[in-house]
């Protein structure tokens, strides 16, 4: 029988046991140590069904596929634009992917 110890939207610290049992799965920011699910970063606990994950409270945002983000153009080249995403990565927008509408500064 599994037991979820942490509560949804609660702040967790590294090393804190979030759940006990094999019916609960670790998500991002958590790992399994034997029968326990343990936090590996400071974060906000999110419980989605049988999965427990942590949203980090510090550090840079790491974008995922499908996220909508606001960027700043940092370089213009013949093939497109290099964008600052305010995350650990920059992005490249090619001319062929850009809209035909007027681009304004």
VENGI-V898951 format. One record per residue. PSI is psi in whole degrees, -180 to 180 (999 if undefined). Layout:
BEGIN
psi:PSI
psi:PSI
END
This chain:
BEGIN
psi:129
psi:153
psi:125
psi:119
psi:-44
psi:154
psi:150
psi:138
psi:20
psi:148
psi:134
psi:151
psi:157
psi:136
psi:-10
psi:135
psi:124
psi:-32
psi:160
psi:133
psi:160
psi:-6
psi:-14
psi:138
psi:141
psi:138
psi:-158
psi:133
psi:5
psi:158
psi:163
psi:131
psi:94
psi:-121
psi:-9
psi:148
psi:123
psi:142
psi:138
psi:10
psi:165
psi:126
psi:177
psi:125
psi:132
psi:122
psi:118
psi:96
psi:-117
psi:1
psi:137
psi:125
psi:166
psi:134
psi:119
psi:143
psi:-8
psi:164
psi:177
psi:152
psi:137
psi:110
psi:151
psi:160
psi:131
psi:-10
psi:142
psi:125
psi:159
psi:131
psi:165
psi:133
psi:126
psi:-14
psi:142
psi:132
psi:180
psi:-30
psi:-10
psi:-151
psi:142
psi:133
psi:138
psi:117
psi:2
psi:40
psi:-167
psi:-14
psi:150
psi:172
psi:159
psi:127
psi:114
psi:158
psi:-39
psi:-23
psi:-11
psi:160
psi:158
psi:-7
psi:160
psi:131
psi:126
psi:152
psi:999
END
